[in-house]
Amino acid sequence: MSTPVPFALCAYSLPHTMGYLPTKSGEPITEPLSLNAFVTKARELGLSGVEFPLLSRAPVFDGGFAETASFSGDLRESLSNDNLTLIADYGALLDYDADHTTEYMKLAAGSGASVVRCILSHILCGDRRNFPGGWQAHRNALAQRLRELLPAAEDLGISLAIENHQDATSDDLLDLYEESGLSPAFGVTLDTGNPLSVCEDPVAYAQRISSLIRHVHLKDYTVHFAPEGFRLVRCAAGDGVVDFPAILEIVRANGSRVMPAIEVAAQATRTVPMLEPDWWGCYPYEQMSRLPSALRTLWEKGRPAIEPYSSCWECGGSSADVATEEWKLVVKSVKYFRTKDLGLRTEDHRPRSEERGTTSKY
């Protein structure tokens, strides 16, 4: 086999295949891909890690859950034998009490993970309008919860890596780091496509939070003009607007050992309604100063509003056709990263448990 690509595969790239999402007509996949088979697929693709939820009740889209089968056998031993790194997916922090999250971090550490990826909210498209209680109150509650969780994360050697899940600005993440106590266990999962959802440029966003990045979702979007703003449409890596070489250079320079994961975006198109004035009313005034660089991407690479953009899932495709398209985008994304010189060395991303015998710190 050729040299492994120093990236992981994220299970959320395959929402229908994994059993997280039925077809548009409500048809579930007959035989969801098991976690054991998912690990095998990642190895066959020549990747160096896997990312998935560790619990059988997996958080999915728009705040929902899916019941899935757990990994069969000793996960830590299996991944160690395959020389694969594990990133453990969790849900929104305030959906659970602190004890639940702490127990999950223990499970993740015992499974060999040193990063737990979590999210702040279920907001999409940067649309904070009608968010119960308002965003600032939510962020205050998040800071309090993080102050409860981070000491345990430090003891476990876990980085609690919060994703910019189409809700958080770069300022939000920097402020949360300070407000939660500047813990070394505080981290960010940088989703490379999601800065656009809050009207920030992905490269500039990565640069602003670079010191906090502990995990990355390598996700691309094509952007399409829309009457209310613009659309973000799933695509294979390299087919959209994200400058992966620039972002990965920033990640590499931050001094942390980061295992990025390849993630294809959600099946549903995301429309960012930034032309509606009350959308901006939920953001501080200074956020508008970051708009020009995001608009530059839209003006340079935006596609016409009338151009077809819907995925097979959005068009009502069959279960078989949706699953086929999901795999096609994953394989094409892996090929993109395999053929690009991104300045990353595979040896920099050995599983940390391989070095010290236990989960190491950060």
Secondary structure, 3 states (H helix, E strand, C coil): CCCCEEEEEEHHHCCCCCCCCCCCCCCCCCCCCCHHHHHHHHHHCCEEEEEEECCCEEECHHHCEEECCCCCCCHHHHHHHCCCEEEEEEEEHHHCCHHHHHHHHHHHHHCCCCEEEEECCCCCCCCCCCCCCCHHHHHHHHHHHHHHHHHHHHHHCCEEEEECCCCCCHHHHHHHHHHCCCCCCEEEEEECCHHHHHCCCHHHHHHHCHHHEEEEEECCEEEEEECCEEEEEECCCCCCCCCHHHHHHHHHCCCCCCCCEECCCCCCCEEECCCCHHHHCCCCHHHHHHHHHHHHHHHHHCECCCCCCCCCCCCCCCHHHHHHHHHHHHHHHHHHHHHCCCCCCHHHHCCHHHHHCCCCCC
